[in-house]
Amino acid sequence: TPVNANSLENLAKRRTVNTVGGYVLGLLALASIILT
């Protein structure tokens, strides 16, 4: 069903956003540790 495919796509997008967001946060934390 198209609805299922749509929700799966949304889940995948959300997971990607979470992964990228976590990566960026990790980099920022590392940078702040290095800069202090």
GIKARA-V123585 format. One record per residue. N is the residue number from 1. SS is DSSP state (2 for helix, 1 for strand, 0 for the rest). PHI is phi in radians with two decimals (* if undefined). NEAR is the number of other ideal C-beta (glycine too) atoms within 10 Angstrom. Layout:
[[N | SS | PHI | NEAR] [N | SS | PHI | NEAR]]
//
This chain:
[[1 | 0 | * | 6] [2 | 2 | -1.04 | 6] [3 | 2 | -1.10 | 7] [4 | 2 | -1.10 | 8] [5 | 2 | -1.05 | 9] [6 | 2 | -1.11 | 10] [7 | 2 | -1.17 | 11] [8 | 2 | -1.13 | 10] [9 | 2 | -1.09 | 10] [10 | 2 | -1.10 | 10] [11 | 2 | -1.08 | 10] [12 | 2 | -1.09 | 10] [13 | 2 | -1.10 | 10] [14 | 2 | -1.08 | 10] [15 | 2 | -1.12 | 10] [16 | 2 | -1.11 | 10] [17 | 2 | -1.07 | 10] [18 | 2 | -1.09 | 10] [19 | 2 | -1.13 | 10] [20 | 2 | -1.11 | 10] [21 | 2 | -1.08 | 10] [22 | 2 | -1.12 | 10] [23 | 2 | -1.11 | 10] [24 | 2 | -1.11 | 10] [25 | 2 | -1.07 | 10] [26 | 2 | -1.09 | 10] [27 | 2 | -1.11 | 10] [28 | 2 | -1.08 | 10] [29 | 2 | -1.10 | 10] [30 | 2 | -1.06 | 10] [31 | 2 | -1.07 | 10] [32 | 2 | -1.16 | 9] [33 | 2 | -1.17 | 8] [34 | 2 | -1.20 | 7] [35 | 2 | -1.35 | 6] [36 | 0 | -1.50 | 5]]
//
